[in-house]
Amino acid sequence: MTQHFYLHSKKILVLQHSYTDWIINHFRRKEKPDAAFLVPYFNQKSLSLPHIKKVFGLLQFLSFSTTKPFEKIILGHQQYYVITFPLKDFAKFLGEEENYNTYGDRYRRQKYIQFFNNLQCIKPLITTFSDQTFQSSVAFPTVAIYKINFDWVAQVSIAKNLYLYDHPFYLSKSLIIYKNTYELQIKFQILQNFSVDDLEKKLHVQKLLMRFNASQKIQADNKKEIIRQFNQLPIQEEYKLVLKNGQTKMIHKLTSHLIGKTKTIYFYEKL
């Protein structure tokens, strides 16, 4: 009966309304795949490339951490999960296994030390301050990397309330991995624009493409990448395009040619 109620409500209620956020929230959380992330991770402000890499690194590691067993510990009244894993497993998860095997031993260690240092720079999750007390709980309080039998092993502690956060939308494996900075920025911008409460989302296509001082061939590849990323998201097969000439067009399939003619794409979350 509960399921029937929600399904019927989705049919008869106006979902684009502030009073129906409860049903949107229900369907976003109803079925979570293995790799999923939370809307608040994406501030809608523009970020520099170094900051984008740090935020994306957090998403990559959170997704990886759910594939590994953990031990529970308590630090200062806060619960943390300690995850231990070979660095080569993390490299494989990121699609970097071949590069990992060719890295020199010193470079291999330094690369991942820097990655986890970036995680520890995240602001505290919980801060309590009064005349009597001060308490601050960080997301990743401890990181250790050490060598066992000629290979590197990492041990990372992660706050329970971050590890177990509820996730209202989905990321597939193809969204987690990126090959170059163009692809990273396209993935991040589309995810950032998807991460709004409204079911209608928008992407300023030309503003995104104009960030890249790139050749025509690379820009052609970037347009194809935009289409690939849209195909990974839980969205409807319907787009509203605002063209450079001001005209509006409704379509069901994106093409590189249309991307080149479009100023803004409006797309719609599928519940």
Secondary structure, 3 states (H helix, E strand, C coil): CHHHHHHHHHHHCCCCCHHHHHHHHHHHHHCCCCCEECHHHCCCCCCCHHHHHHHHHHHHHHHHHCCCCCEEEEECCEEEEEEEEEHHHHHHHCCCHHHHHHCCHHHHHHHHHHHHHHHHCCCCCEEEECCCCEEEECCCCCEEEEEECCEEEEEEEEEHHHHCCCCCEECCHHHHCCCCHHHHHHHHHHHHHHCCCCCEEEEEHHHHHCCCCCCHHHHHHHHHHHHHHHCCCCEEEEEEEEECCCCEEEECCCCHHHHHHEEEEEEEECC
